[in-house]
């Protein structure tokens, strides 16, 4: 089994009003996340997620 493809997608996710909070940086109305998709040459597909840091490209 070998990795065939890897894709990374940046997601900008809004936070519902009921889940928003305020900090020294202001009101959190959304967050960034990265969704990773890996496919093998056997056809197996897996997904992973990670929080994207401030200043992500």
C-alpha positions as CSV (number, residue, x, y, z in Angstrom):
1,X,0.0,0.0,0.0
2,X,1.4,3.4,-1.0
3,X,0.0,6.9,-0.7
4,X,-1.5,8.0,-4.1
5,X,-2.7,11.5,-3.3
6,X,-2.8,14.0,-0.4
7,X,-5.0,17.1,-0.6
8,X,-5.3,19.9,2.0
9,X,-8.3,22.2,2.1
10,X,-8.5,25.4,4.1
11,X,-11.9,25.9,5.8
12,X,-13.2,29.1,7.3
13,X,-15.9,28.1,9.8
14,X,-18.4,30.6,11.2
15,X,-19.2,30.1,14.9
16,X,-23.0,30.4,15.8
17,X,-23.9,33.4,18.0
18,X,-24.6,31.1,20.9
19,X,-21.0,29.7,20.8
20,X,-19.1,32.9,20.3
21,X,-16.8,34.2,23.1
22,X,-14.8,37.4,23.7
23,X,-11.1,37.6,24.7
24,X,-8.3,40.1,24.7
25,X,-8.2,39.6,20.9
26,X,-11.9,40.5,20.4
27,X,-15.0,38.5,19.7
28,X,-14.4,35.1,18.1
29,X,-17.0,34.8,15.3
30,X,-15.2,32.2,13.2
31,X,-12.1,29.9,13.1
32,X,-9.8,28.4,10.5
33,X,-9.3,24.7,10.0
34,X,-7.4,22.4,7.6
35,X,-9.0,19.3,6.2
36,X,-6.6,16.6,4.9
37,X,-7.6,13.8,2.6
38,X,-5.2,10.9,1.9
39,X,-5.9,8.2,-0.7
40,X,-3.8,5.0,-1.2
41,X,-3.2,3.0,-4.3
42,X,-5.5,0.4,-2.8
43,X,-8.4,2.8,-2.8
44,X,-8.5,3.4,0.9
45,X,-9.4,7.0,1.8
46,X,-8.7,8.7,5.2
47,X,-9.4,12.2,6.5
48,X,-7.7,14.3,9.2
49,X,-8.4,17.8,10.6
50,X,-6.2,20.4,12.2
51,X,-6.7,23.8,13.6
52,X,-5.1,26.4,11.3
53,X,-3.0,29.0,13.0
54,X,-3.2,32.7,12.6
55,X,-1.5,33.8,9.4
56,X,-2.1,30.5,7.5
57,X,-1.4,30.8,3.8
